[in-house]
Amino acid sequence: MLIAGFPAGAFQTNCYVIAPAAGEECVIVDPGQDAVDGVDELLREHRLRPVAVLLTHGHLDHVWSVAPVCGARDVPAWIHPDDRHLLSDPAAGWGSVGAQLFGGITLSEPDDVRELSDGATLPLAGLEFTVDHTPGHTRGSVSFRLPDDAIMFAGDLLFAGSIGRTDLPGGDYPTILRSLATKCLTLPDDTVVLPGHGPQTTIGHERATNPYLREAAPHAGPTRGI
């Protein structure tokens, strides 16, 4: 499997490209601010053909470039319905400060927007992505898992050493803790977590060291094959 990525824009949001191998179809996750050139470079380097864009949530730093990326390749964007309004009203995701910071930014939905649901399996580019609805950072936050729970694209649910903020519209601290308990801590320790910001980590490392998870975590995660 090929997974390549880069931190996009001033927010340093991780944008990922996933494919079975070089020269094949691929999926793009979270094309944020100024991500178009970076995406195009990865597609050229690995000779990839996008078939879809997956969005972990609707915050501007994760969706800024979704319309141009989808439009240039004529591919759909997938997002949870609770965050779909943020595609065309990005300031709404940032509360009172949003109008000051982003009020002059005009975004629009891609031509083809499809809605995600909890537990859905998306067969895309020869891979199967399992969708987990993980609200708490936003109401429509989701994460994506690849087969056998080996890799998780966590968005802003879980970071190395931290978790997503819950002080913006749609955020809720008890809700994100429930999402972490039911969607992260149930995964095997060797599950690789590719977050929306910062370096990759594993469920086991976060279970043992993340201050937001440590007290709630069992001493060891599930064991594969048993």
Buried (B, 14 or more C-beta within 10 A) or exposed (E): EBBBBBBBBEBBBBBBBBBEEEEBBBBBBBBBBBBBEBBEEBBEEBEBEBBBBBBBBBBBBBBBBBBBBBEEBEBBBBBBEBBBBBBBBBBBBBEEEBEEEBEEEEBEBBEBBEEBEEEBEBEBBBBEBBBBBBBBBBBBBBBBBBEEBBBBBBBBBBBBBBBBEBEBBBBBEEBBBBBBEEBBBBBBBBBBBBBBBEEBBBBBBBBBEBEBBEEEBEEEBBEEEE
